[in-house]
Amino acid sequence: MFFTPAPPVFEAGTFPAQPLGTHVPVRLHHHIIVNPVDPETPVLQWDIIHAAELAKVLGGRGILIPLDLNASAVTGVNFSVDKMHITTDAPCLKFWMNRWGPIVIEKPDIKVRDVLDAIHDYFQLPLTEDDVMEVERVPGNKANLRNASLYRIRDSYDSLPPLTAQSGYRRSDILGGERRFKGLRVVVFDDGTWTVFLGLMPGPVPNLIV
């Protein structure tokens, strides 16, 4: 008689997934990490140009469920976490985040809302004249930037399109169609310090305003 072995059990909030019982010094809330089962299917359905309140969790059978924005963003640590640095290793975005600096969150007991708000606010900042000049150094990028801006204005829920257009280019326009939140992952270094890496990806996000 043959028995089907039970599937492996992994620690929550880890990417890559770690077997149950593995020492994990820092882990993030399981709804904001890169999906450890399928990295190309984000757990959190969120377009980073939208407010955190519009983010939804992809549940069973593809049903979108509310996200607990007041949950602690960081767990599994034996020390107080009152500061988080978010950077990236995605090639194009890495260039710009090296230029702009990391996303920094400083407050006691960092919540999921704080993380999403910080990401949203970071990419809502206007591009400087130097940023625009850097983009336009590459042939064709001037049109690409304008098109990305028009798509952002069309998809934005912040205000009427004419008012949104008056704000000019924003950092999110650099992303083109890669505004979909893929997730976060923690990297712990040999000296015990750690940082968080942001992943974004192309593709539509479901209309979450309804």
N, CA, C and O of each residue as an XYZ file, in Angstrom:
840
protein
N       0.853     -1.188      0.000
C       0.000      0.000      0.000
C       0.886      1.234      0.000
O       1.846      1.318      0.767
N       0.568      2.177     -0.849
C       1.401      3.370     -0.987
C       0.678      4.586     -0.400
O      -0.539      4.730     -0.525
N       1.458      5.449      0.237
C       0.920      6.662      0.816
C       1.538      7.870      0.123
O       2.734      7.886     -0.169
N       0.727      8.861     -0.133
C       1.230     10.100     -0.715
C       1.864     10.938      0.392
O       1.196     11.280      1.368
N       3.149     11.274      0.251
C       3.793     12.050      1.315
C       3.134     13.417      1.483
O       2.671     14.021      0.515
N       3.102     13.883      2.702
C       2.528     15.197      2.992
C       3.405     16.275      2.363
O       4.627     16.132      2.322
N       2.797     17.348      1.877
C       3.602     18.434      1.297
C       4.468     19.085      2.369
O       4.099     19.094      3.543
N       5.608     19.624      1.977
C       6.483     20.265      2.964
C       5.811     21.490      3.585
O       4.980     22.141      2.952
N       6.177     21.791      4.814
C       5.632     22.952      5.522
C       6.741     23.989      5.641
O       7.871     23.665      6.003
N       6.406     25.242      5.331
C       7.400     26.296      5.325
C       7.061     27.375      6.347
O       5.908     27.543      6.742
N       8.088     28.094      6.760
C       7.903     29.228      7.652
C       7.149     30.335      6.922
O       7.438     30.629      5.762
N       6.192     30.943      7.599
C       5.430     32.035      6.995
C       6.302     33.276      6.864
O       7.225     33.495      7.647
N       5.985     34.085      5.853
C       6.651     35.378      5.698
C       8.067     35.315      5.191
O       8.837     36.254      5.395
N       8.435     34.220      4.529
C       9.810     34.094      4.040
C       9.829     33.890      2.531
O       9.004     33.165      1.975
N      10.781     34.541      1.886
C      11.054     34.319      0.467
C      12.565     34.473      0.264
O      13.131     35.513      0.603
N      13.232     33.425     -0.297
C      12.668     32.121     -0.660
C      12.093     31.397      0.567
O      12.487     31.655      1.704
N      11.155     30.489      0.299
C      10.501     29.766      1.384
C      11.525     28.958      2.178
O      12.395     28.305      1.602
N      11.412     29.009      3.505
C      12.313     28.286      4.392
C      11.541     27.162      5.095
O      10.411     27.376      5.535
N      12.139     25.969      5.206
C      11.450     24.852      5.867
C      11.071     25.200      7.304
O      11.777     25.949      7.979
N       9.947     24.648      7.760
C       9.478     24.884      9.120
C      10.563     24.514     10.124
O      11.158     23.439     10.048
N      10.809     25.418     11.063
C      11.843     25.186     12.072
C      13.153     25.875     11.767
O      14.040     25.918     12.620
N      13.296     26.420     10.556
C      14.508     27.149     10.194
C      14.576     28.461     10.972
O      13.568     29.154     11.112
N      15.741     28.798     11.469
C      15.899     30.079     12.161
C      15.805     31.205     11.138
O      16.602     31.277     10.203
N      14.836     32.070     11.325
C      14.623     33.208     10.431
C      14.714     34.478     11.266
O      13.763     34.806     11.975
N      15.823     35.199     11.204
C      15.996     36.370     12.078
C      15.033     37.506     11.801
O      14.631     38.217     12.722
N      14.656     37.688     10.531
C      13.721     38.756     10.154
C      12.780     38.203      9.092
O      13.212     37.585      8.119
N      11.512     38.433      9.293
C      10.544     38.045      8.271
C       9.504     39.151      8.140
O       9.258     39.907      9.080
N       8.909     39.230      6.977
C       7.896     40.242      6.714
C       6.506     39.617      6.777
O       6.351     38.398      6.701
N       5.505     40.475      6.918
C       4.134     39.985      6.893
C       3.915     39.223      5.593
O       4.347     39.652      4.524
N       3.233     38.075      5.706
C       3.151     37.161      4.563
C       2.351     37.712      3.383
O       2.394     37.133      2.297
N       1.631     38.801      3.565
C       0.884     39.366      2.442
C       1.697     40.357      1.612
O       1.258     40.748      0.530
N       2.859     40.768      2.086
C       3.638     41.757      1.340
C       4.945     41.189      0.788
O       5.733     41.921      0.189
N       5.180     39.892      0.986
C       6.388     39.297      0.423
C       6.137     38.827     -1.009
O       4.995     38.732     -1.460
N       7.225     38.538     -1.704
C       7.115     37.871     -3.011
C       6.486     36.498     -2.775
O       6.862     35.795     -1.837
N       5.551     36.126     -3.603
C       4.853     34.845     -3.453
C       5.857     33.687     -3.506
O       6.457     33.456     -4.556
N       6.054     32.951     -2.399
C       7.053     31.879     -2.398
C       6.644     30.672     -3.233
O       7.490     29.851     -3.589
N       5.369     30.556     -3.546
C       4.885     29.433     -4.355
C       4.998     29.748     -5.836
O       5.421     28.906     -6.628
N       4.620     30.965     -6.209
C       4.673     31.397     -7.604
C       5.032     32.877     -7.640
O       4.146     33.723     -7.525
N       6.319     33.209     -7.799
C       6.742     34.615     -7.766
C       6.078     35.497     -8.812
O       6.043     36.716     -8.650
N       5.551     34.911     -9.879
C       4.919     35.704    -10.931
C       3.442     35.976    -10.660
O       2.774     36.632    -11.459
N       2.934     35.478     -9.543
C       1.555     35.759     -9.132
C       1.599     36.424     -7.764
O       1.623     35.731     -6.747
N       1.611     37.743     -7.720
C       1.754     38.433     -6.436
C       0.616     38.114     -5.465
O      -0.545     38.010     -5.862
N       0.965     37.963     -4.202
C      -0.047     37.787     -3.158
C      -0.872     39.063     -3.044
O      -2.092     39.017     -2.891
N      -0.188     40.201     -3.119
C      -0.849     41.489     -2.990
C      -1.100     42.079     -4.369
O      -0.170     42.288     -5.148
N      -2.344     42.341     -4.654
C      -2.725     42.949     -5.928
C      -2.774     44.461     -5.719
O      -3.700     44.986     -5.101
N      -1.761     45.150     -6.246
C      -1.634     46.578     -5.966
C      -0.826     47.267     -7.047
O       0.260     46.817     -7.413
N      -1.370     48.365     -7.555
C      -0.664     49.266     -8.457
C      -0.083     50.365     -7.571
O      -0.827     51.039     -6.860
N       1.224     50.551     -7.603
C       1.874     51.428     -6.629
C       1.512     52.910     -6.803
O       1.881     53.723     -5.955
N       0.804     53.284     -7.871
C       0.348     54.672     -7.972
C      -0.912     54.902     -7.137
O      -1.333     56.044     -6.953
N      -1.517     53.821     -6.630
C      -2.752     53.933     -5.863
C      -2.464     53.920     -4.367
O      -1.417     53.447     -3.927
N      -3.407     54.445     -3.598
C      -3.283     54.457     -2.148
C      -3.305     53.034     -1.599
O      -3.831     52.115     -2.227
N      -2.720     52.873     -0.409
C      -2.638     51.552      0.214
C      -4.011     50.927      0.425
O      -4.145     49.704      0.390
N      -5.023     51.746      0.642
C      -6.373     51.231      0.898
C      -6.931     50.435     -0.279
O      -7.858     49.644     -0.106
N      -6.380     50.635     -1.464
C      -6.878     49.930     -2.645
C      -6.173     48.601     -2.883
O      -6.544     47.863     -3.796
N      -5.166     48.285     -2.081
C      -4.468     47.003     -2.218
C      -5.364     45.881     -1.691
O      -6.028     46.034     -0.665
N      -5.375     44.772     -2.394
C      -6.174     43.620     -1.996
C      -5.310     42.358     -2.038
O      -4.343     42.273     -2.796
N      -5.676     41.393     -1.217
C      -4.959     40.123     -1.142
C      -5.634     39.099     -2.049
O      -6.858     38.969     -2.054
N      -4.828     38.381     -2.810
C      -5.349     37.331     -3.678
C      -5.545     36.075     -2.851
O      -4.576     35.412     -2.481
N      -6.806     35.742     -2.558
C      -7.112     34.578     -1.736
C      -7.380     33.339     -2.564
O      -7.097     33.300     -3.762
N      -7.925     32.333     -1.916
C      -8.247     31.090     -2.596
C      -9.265     31.300     -3.705
O     -10.146     32.153     -3.601
N      -9.134     30.510     -4.773
C     -10.021     30.575     -5.938
C      -9.996     31.950     -6.612
O     -10.942     32.330     -7.302
N      -8.907     32.687     -6.404
C      -8.754     33.965     -7.066
C      -9.610     35.075     -6.510
O      -9.767     36.111     -7.155
N     -10.171     34.885     -5.321
C     -11.029     35.902     -4.714
C     -10.157     36.953     -4.035
O      -9.218     36.620     -3.312
N     -10.480     38.233     -4.275
C      -9.746     39.321     -3.642
C     -10.354     39.622     -2.282
O     -11.565     39.810     -2.157
N      -9.495     39.664     -1.257
C      -9.957     39.913      0.103
C      -9.222     41.114      0.680
O      -8.149     41.469      0.192
N      -9.783     41.748      1.714
C      -9.141     42.941      2.282
C      -7.771     42.632      2.882
O      -7.498     41.517      3.325
N      -6.932     43.644      2.879
C      -5.601     43.574      3.483
C      -5.663     44.240      4.844
O      -6.239     45.319      4.980
N      -5.074     43.608      5.857
C      -5.001     44.192      7.193
C      -3.857     45.199      7.225
O      -2.706     44.828      7.455
N      -4.166     46.445      7.000
C      -3.139     47.483      6.933
C      -2.516     47.779      8.290
O      -1.429     48.352      8.361
N      -3.191     47.395      9.360
C      -2.687     47.686     10.700
C      -1.875     46.547     11.305
O      -1.461     46.619     12.462
N      -1.651     45.497     10.521
C      -0.810     44.398     10.998
C       0.655     44.829     11.012
O       1.065     45.669     10.211
N       1.440     44.256     11.921
C       2.869     44.552     11.971
C       3.537     44.068     10.696
O       3.290     42.950     10.244
N       4.381     44.907     10.119
C       5.028     44.559      8.854
C       6.201     43.611      9.051
O       6.541     42.845      8.149
N       6.822     43.658     10.227
C       8.013     42.855     10.494
C       7.761     41.980     11.709
O       7.304     42.462     12.745
N       8.061     40.691     11.580
C       7.896     39.757     12.692
C       9.115     38.852     12.761
O       9.994     38.890     11.900
N       9.142     38.031     13.818
C      10.187     37.032     13.917
C      11.556     37.564     14.276
O      12.567     36.940     13.956
N      11.604     38.724     14.947
C      12.886     39.294     15.340
C      12.931     39.386     16.854
O      11.898     39.500     17.514
N      14.131     39.336     17.391
C      14.283     39.422     18.839
C      14.824     40.782     19.264
O      15.470     40.918     20.302
N      14.542     41.783     18.435
C      14.950     43.139     18.748
C      13.901     44.093     18.181
O      13.123     43.724     17.301
N      13.890     45.299     18.687
C      12.904     46.277     18.243
C      13.232     46.766     16.842
O      14.380     47.093     16.540
N      12.210     46.815     15.985
C      12.387     47.304     14.626
C      11.706     48.663     14.512
O      10.479     48.755     14.535
N      12.496     49.697     14.391
C      11.926     51.036     14.244
C      12.487     51.754     13.027
O      12.321     52.965     12.876
N      13.160     50.989     12.150
C      13.689     51.575     10.923
C      13.786     50.499      9.853
O      14.244     49.388     10.118
N      13.352     50.834      8.645
C      13.435     49.895      7.530
C      13.938     50.632      6.300
O      13.462     51.719      5.973
N      14.902     50.029      5.626
C      15.394     50.541      4.351
C      14.884     49.625      3.249
O      14.996     48.403      3.350
N      14.322     50.215      2.193
C      13.850     49.442      1.051
C      14.623     49.891     -0.184
O      14.668     51.077     -0.509
N      15.224     48.932     -0.858
C      15.962     49.211     -2.090
C      15.523     48.178     -3.130
O      14.460     47.574     -2.983
N      16.313     47.969     -4.163
C      15.957     46.996     -5.194
C      17.214     46.470     -5.861
O      18.278     47.083     -5.773
N      17.089     45.338     -6.523
C      18.168     44.853     -7.378
C      17.668     44.625     -8.806
O      18.358     44.019     -9.626
N      16.458     45.119     -9.092
C      15.964     45.084    -10.471
C      16.781     46.068    -11.304
O      16.886     47.234    -10.922
N      17.367     45.640    -12.436
C      18.375     46.445    -13.142
C      18.003     47.900    -13.404
O      18.746     48.795    -13.001
N      16.878     48.167    -14.065
C      16.534     49.543    -14.409
C      16.179     50.347    -13.165
O      16.657     51.467    -12.980
N      15.344     49.773    -12.321
C      14.928     50.471    -11.108
C      16.116     50.707    -10.180
O      16.170     51.723     -9.487
N      17.064     49.776    -10.164
C      18.245     49.935     -9.314
C      19.002     51.207     -9.667
O      19.480     51.913     -8.779
N      19.114     51.504    -10.955
C      19.800     52.732    -11.378
C      19.145     53.945    -10.745
O      19.828     54.825    -10.222
N      17.811     53.992    -10.792
C      17.101     55.170    -10.291
C      17.082     55.226     -8.774
O      17.186     56.311     -8.201
N      16.953     54.087     -8.112
C      16.937     54.111     -6.649
C      18.318     54.415     -6.092
O      18.437     54.991     -5.011
N      19.359     54.037     -6.816
C      20.711     54.465     -6.418
C      20.838     55.985     -6.529
O      21.535     56.621     -5.739
N      20.166     56.543     -7.504
C      20.204     57.988     -7.725
C      19.365     58.742     -6.679
O      19.777     59.781     -6.163
N      18.180     58.192     -6.383
C      17.247     58.865     -5.473
C      17.495     58.520     -4.011
O      17.116     59.281     -3.120
N      18.116     57.402     -3.764
C      18.277     56.926     -2.395
C      17.198     55.911     -2.048
O      16.197     55.814     -2.759
N      17.379     55.154     -0.970
C      16.412     54.123     -0.601
C      15.131     54.719     -0.029
O      15.077     55.897      0.326
N      14.127     53.899      0.050
C      12.910     54.246      0.788
C      13.203     53.978      2.258
O      13.604     52.870      2.614
N      13.014     54.954      3.100
C      13.341     54.817      4.521
C      12.083     55.033      5.355
O      11.379     56.031      5.200
N      11.820     54.080      6.238
C      10.690     54.179      7.160
C      11.258     54.195      8.571
O      11.990     53.281      8.948
N      10.939     55.199      9.343
C      11.406     55.310     10.717
C      10.227     55.589     11.632
O       9.695     56.699     11.642
N       9.818     54.590     12.398
C       8.773     54.755     13.401
C       8.672     53.462     14.207
O       9.035     52.398     13.705
N       8.194     53.533     15.426
C       8.046     52.311     16.226
C       6.968     51.403     15.641
O       5.960     51.878     15.119
N       7.190     50.105     15.732
C       6.214     49.100     15.309
C       5.673     49.403     13.916
O       4.514     49.784     13.759
N       6.513     49.231     12.923
C       6.151     49.534     11.536
C       5.021     48.616     11.079
O       5.102     47.393     11.191
N       3.971     49.239     10.563
C       2.800     48.500     10.103
C       2.849     48.289      8.590
O       3.632     48.923      7.881
N       1.993     47.383      8.116
C       1.866     47.155      6.676
C       1.509     48.457      5.968
O       2.050     48.751      4.902
N       0.604     49.237      6.551
C       0.222     50.517      5.963
C       1.435     51.433      5.787
O       1.570     52.098      4.760
N       2.311     51.465      6.784
C       3.485     52.336      6.713
C       4.369     51.966      5.530
O       4.904     52.840      4.849
N       4.517     50.671      5.292
C       5.363     50.197      4.191
C       4.753     50.594      2.845
O       5.440     51.142      1.982
N       3.468     50.315      2.676
C       2.829     50.637      1.397
C       2.761     52.141      1.177
O       2.982     52.616      0.063
N       2.456     52.897      2.236
C       2.420     54.354      2.100
C       3.780     54.897      1.684
O       3.865     55.792      0.842
N       4.850     54.354      2.276
C       6.198     54.836      1.961
C       6.556     54.555      0.510
O       7.147     55.406     -0.155
N       6.203     53.365      0.006
C       6.461     53.028     -1.398
C       5.659     53.945     -2.316
O       6.194     54.500     -3.275
N       4.377     54.096     -2.012
C       3.509     54.954     -2.818
C       4.028     56.387     -2.854
O       4.136     56.981     -3.926
N       4.351     56.947     -1.685
C       4.795     58.343     -1.606
C       6.128     58.550     -2.333
O       6.353     59.594     -2.946
N       7.002     57.550     -2.258
C       8.318     57.627     -2.905
C       8.170     57.791     -4.412
O       8.855     58.608     -5.029
N       7.272     57.010     -4.996
C       7.108     57.051     -6.453
C       6.148     58.147     -6.911
O       6.012     58.390     -8.110
N       5.479     58.811     -5.962
C       4.638     59.948     -6.303
C       5.436     61.249     -6.383
O       4.932     62.255     -6.883
N       6.664     61.236     -5.899
C       7.472     62.453     -5.933
C       7.716     62.882     -7.378
O       7.871     62.035     -8.258
N       7.752     64.192     -7.630
C       7.977     64.662     -9.006
C       9.401     64.398     -9.470
O      10.339     64.415     -8.674
N       9.550     64.159    -10.753
C      10.882     64.070    -11.337
C      11.510     65.462    -11.376
O      10.836     66.451    -11.666
N      12.791     65.523    -11.082
C      13.502     66.793    -11.197
C      13.862     67.042    -12.661
O      13.767     66.145    -13.500
N      14.271     68.257    -12.947
C      14.713     68.559    -14.310
C      15.892     67.684    -14.699
O      15.985     67.246    -15.845
N      16.794     67.425    -13.760
C      17.939     66.558    -14.044
C      17.481     65.135    -14.344
O      18.037     64.474    -15.221
N      16.459     64.659    -13.613
C      15.925     63.320    -13.879
C      15.385     63.227    -15.304
O      15.664     62.270    -16.026
N      14.610     64.233    -15.693
C      14.021     64.237    -17.036
C      15.115     64.277    -18.099
O      15.029     63.586    -19.114
N      16.133     65.083    -17.862
C      17.244     65.155    -18.814
C      17.950     63.812    -18.926
O      18.364     63.413    -20.015
N      18.090     63.111    -17.799
C      18.727     61.792    -17.812
C      17.899     60.807    -18.625
O      18.448     60.026    -19.402
N      16.580     60.840    -18.449
C      15.693     59.960    -19.222
C      15.838     60.241    -20.711
O      15.946     59.315    -21.515
N      15.839     61.515    -21.073
C      15.806     61.904    -22.481
C      17.145     61.728    -23.184
O      17.244     61.938    -24.393
N      18.169     61.345    -22.439
C      19.460     61.059    -23.078
C      19.362     59.842    -23.996
O      20.135     59.717    -24.946
N      18.425     58.955    -23.719
C      18.253     57.741    -24.531
C      17.200     58.021    -25.601
O      16.082     58.415    -25.271
N      17.537     57.824    -26.878
C      16.571     58.096    -27.954
C      15.263     57.334    -27.754
O      15.267     56.139    -27.456
N      14.165     58.027    -27.917
C      12.852     57.408    -27.781
C      12.265     57.487    -26.387
O      11.064     57.291    -26.202
N      13.113     57.775    -25.398
C      12.614     57.774    -24.028
C      11.731     58.976    -23.708
O      10.897     58.911    -22.804
N      11.905     60.063    -24.437
C      11.055     61.223    -24.191
C       9.600     60.867    -24.456
O       8.720     61.209    -23.666
N       9.344     60.175    -25.577
C       7.984     59.745    -25.898
C       7.499     58.688    -24.908
O       6.334     58.692    -24.512
N       8.396     57.784    -24.509
C       8.021     56.740    -23.552
C       7.602     57.348    -22.217
O       6.632     56.904    -21.602
N       8.338     58.365    -21.775
C       8.022     59.011    -20.509
C       6.657     59.693    -20.588
O       5.847     59.603    -19.665
N       6.421     60.365    -21.691
C       5.131     61.046    -21.855
C       3.990     60.038    -21.879
O       2.952     60.264    -21.257
N       4.171     58.934    -22.588
C       3.124     57.917    -22.651
C       2.858     57.313    -21.273
O       1.707     57.087    -20.899
N       3.936     57.052    -20.517
C       3.776     56.505    -19.167
C       3.005     57.469    -18.283
O       2.170     57.060    -17.477
N       3.296     58.761    -18.443
C       2.583     59.780    -17.679
C       1.095     59.796    -18.025
O       0.248     59.904    -17.138
N       0.782     59.688    -19.311
C      -0.615     59.684    -19.739
C      -1.366     58.470    -19.205
O      -2.524     58.580    -18.801
N      -0.704     57.308    -19.205
C      -1.333     56.109    -18.656
C      -1.564     56.259    -17.154
O      -2.604     55.848    -16.638
N      -0.596     56.845    -16.457
C      -0.758     57.063    -15.014
C      -1.945     57.980    -14.732
O      -2.758     57.706    -13.850
N      -2.034     59.062    -15.487
C      -3.138     60.000    -15.302
C      -4.480     59.316    -15.569
O      -5.456     59.539    -14.853
N      -4.512     58.487    -16.604
C      -5.741     57.761    -16.930
C      -6.134     56.801    -15.810
O      -7.316     56.654    -15.497
N      -5.140     56.151    -15.211
C      -5.411     55.115    -14.211
C      -5.519     55.658    -12.795
O      -5.898     54.928    -11.880
N      -5.193     56.923    -12.606
C      -5.166     57.475    -11.260
C      -6.571     57.717    -10.732
O      -7.481     58.079    -11.478
N      -6.726     57.507     -9.415
C      -7.992     57.790     -8.745
C      -7.867     59.022     -7.849
O      -8.811     59.364     -7.136
N      -6.716     59.689     -7.876
C      -6.455     60.771     -6.928
C      -7.344     61.981     -7.159
O      -7.893     62.543     -6.211
N      -7.488     62.383     -8.410
C      -8.262     63.577     -8.723
C      -8.631     63.542    -10.200
O      -8.327     62.574    -10.897
N      -9.282     64.591    -10.673
C      -9.641     64.666    -12.083
C      -8.383     64.700    -12.943
O      -7.395     65.330    -12.565
N      -8.405     64.025    -14.105
C      -7.209     63.978    -14.961
C      -6.553     65.322    -15.234
O      -5.326     65.400    -15.168
N      -7.295     66.390    -15.538
C      -6.617     67.676    -15.789
C      -5.817     68.178    -14.584
O      -4.754     68.777    -14.740
N      -6.343     67.924    -13.383
C      -5.618     68.348    -12.182
C      -4.384     67.486    -11.962
O      -3.322     67.991    -11.596
N      -4.528     66.178    -12.189
C      -3.387     65.276    -12.040
C      -2.287     65.623    -13.035
O      -1.103     65.552    -12.706
N      -2.674     65.996    -14.242
C      -1.695     66.322    -15.289
C      -0.862     67.538    -14.929
O       0.285     67.650    -15.361
N      -1.425     68.453    -14.142
C      -0.709     69.672    -13.791
C       0.497     69.409    -12.885
O       1.375     70.262    -12.754
N       0.540     68.241    -12.269
C       1.658     67.941    -11.365
C       2.929     67.569    -12.111
O       3.991     67.461    -11.498
N       2.842     67.370    -13.426
C       4.029     67.014    -14.205
C       4.410     65.556    -14.060
O       3.615     64.734    -13.603
N       5.638     65.242    -14.455
C       6.119     63.861    -14.384
C       6.396     63.463    -12.934
O       6.838     64.271    -12.117
N       6.123     62.196    -12.647
C       6.427     61.645    -11.332
C       7.379     60.461    -11.479
O       7.574     59.927    -12.571
N       7.963     60.068    -10.355
C       8.920     58.958    -10.394
C       8.299     57.692    -10.967
O       8.978     56.926    -11.652
N       7.034     57.465    -10.699
C       6.392     56.248    -11.204
C       6.372     56.200    -12.719
O       6.258     55.119    -13.296
N       6.481     57.358    -13.385
C       6.490     57.376    -14.849
C       7.744     56.713    -15.408
O       7.746     56.224    -16.538
N       8.807     56.701    -14.613
C      10.042     56.005    -15.012
C       9.777     54.512    -15.201
O      10.451     53.853    -15.991
N       8.801     53.987    -14.479
C       8.549     52.553    -14.473
C       7.842     52.072    -15.737
O       7.823     50.873    -16.016
N       7.261     52.997    -16.503
C       6.504     52.574    -17.672
C       5.332     51.708    -17.252
O       4.501     52.139    -16.453
N       5.253     50.507    -17.771
C       4.172     49.589    -17.420
C       4.465     48.707    -16.236
O       3.645     47.856    -15.892
N       5.631     48.881    -15.587
C       6.002     48.002    -14.467
C       5.648     48.649    -13.132
O       6.520     48.913    -12.305
N       4.365     48.897    -12.936
C       3.892     49.515    -11.693
C       3.237     48.492    -10.775
O       2.791     48.844     -9.683
N       3.174     47.259    -11.187
C       2.496     46.234    -10.389
C       3.429     45.728     -9.291
O       4.556     45.311     -9.557
N       2.944     45.772     -8.069
C       3.726     45.320     -6.910
C       3.929     43.808     -6.983
O       2.964     43.043     -7.013
N       5.184     43.390     -7.012
C       5.497     41.962     -7.018
C       5.711     41.438     -5.610
O       5.370     40.294     -5.309
N       6.279     42.275     -4.743
C       6.488     41.864     -3.364
C       7.832     42.329     -2.837
O       8.634     42.923     -3.558
N       8.058     42.047     -1.570
C       9.297     42.407     -0.882
C      10.002     41.152     -0.404
O       9.367     40.123     -0.171
N      11.303     41.240     -0.260
C      12.045     40.150      0.343
C      13.145     40.734      1.221
O      13.695     41.796      0.927
N      13.453     40.032      2.291
C      14.482     40.479      3.232
C      15.804     39.815      2.896
O      15.855     38.624      2.589
N      16.871     40.596      2.957
C      18.224     40.050      2.833
C      18.973     40.404      4.118
O      19.111     41.576      4.467
N      19.451     39.377      4.811
C      20.222     39.564      6.044
C      21.695     39.354      5.718
O      22.065     38.326      5.152
N      22.533     40.317      6.069
C      23.947     40.256      5.743
C      24.744     39.583      6.863
O      24.226     39.349      7.955
N      26.010     39.278      6.574
C      26.850     38.542      7.519
C      27.033     39.271      8.842
O      27.225     38.642      9.883
N      26.972     40.601      8.799
C      27.172     41.365     10.038
C      25.886     41.545     10.836
O      25.869     42.259     11.838
N      24.800     40.892     10.389
C      23.546     40.967     11.118
C      22.624     42.083     10.671
O      21.454     42.105     11.054
N      23.129     43.017      9.863
C      22.257     44.064      9.327
C      21.375     43.469      8.231
O      21.680     42.409      7.684
N      20.296     44.151      7.923
C      19.373     43.633      6.916
C      18.736     44.778      6.156
O      18.681     45.911      6.633
N      18.264     44.467      4.985
C      17.536     45.440      4.175
C      16.433     44.712      3.424
O      16.404     43.482      3.380
N      15.536     45.473      2.841
C      14.390     44.910      2.141
C      14.492     45.279      0.670
O      14.786     46.425      0.329
N      14.251     44.312     -0.196
C      14.327     44.524     -1.635
C      12.921     44.513     -2.226
O      12.115     43.625     -1.946
N      12.651     45.519     -3.046
C      11.357     45.702     -3.686
C      11.365     45.111     -5.079
O      12.313     45.297     -5.841
N      10.296     44.395     -5.405
C      10.111     43.878     -6.753
C       8.860     44.453     -7.381
O       7.803     44.483     -6.750
N       8.968     44.913     -8.622
C       7.824     45.373     -9.398
C       7.768     44.567    -10.685
O       8.761     43.951    -11.074
N       6.632     44.563    -11.342
C       6.485     43.760    -12.544
C       5.448     44.395    -13.464
O       4.639     45.209    -13.018
N       5.466     44.030    -14.745
C       4.443     44.546    -15.666
C       3.140     43.787    -15.497
O       3.075     42.761    -14.820
N       2.128     44.308    -16.118
C       0.856     43.602    -16.122
C      -0.228     44.383    -15.429
O       0.046     45.159    -14.514
N      -1.450     44.186    -15.856
C      -2.564     44.928    -15.256
C      -2.873     44.446    -13.847
O      -2.657     43.284    -13.504
N      -3.379     45.362    -13.047
C      -3.877     45.034    -11.712
C      -5.396     45.135    -11.776
O      -5.921     46.066    -12.387
N      -6.111     44.200    -11.161
C      -7.576     44.285    -11.226
C      -8.085     45.626    -10.728
O      -7.459     46.259     -9.878
N      -9.222     46.058    -11.260
C      -9.846     47.313    -10.835
C     -10.310     47.132     -9.397
O     -11.288     46.433     -9.131
N      -9.594     47.775     -8.471
C      -9.846     47.530     -7.055
C     -10.679     48.604     -6.400
O     -10.883     48.586     -5.186
N     -11.163     49.542     -7.197
C     -11.921     50.632     -6.596
C     -13.363     50.232     -6.326
O     -14.079     50.925     -5.604
N     -13.788     49.112     -6.906
C     -15.169     48.663     -6.699
C     -15.208     47.635     -5.580
O     -16.279     47.128     -5.245
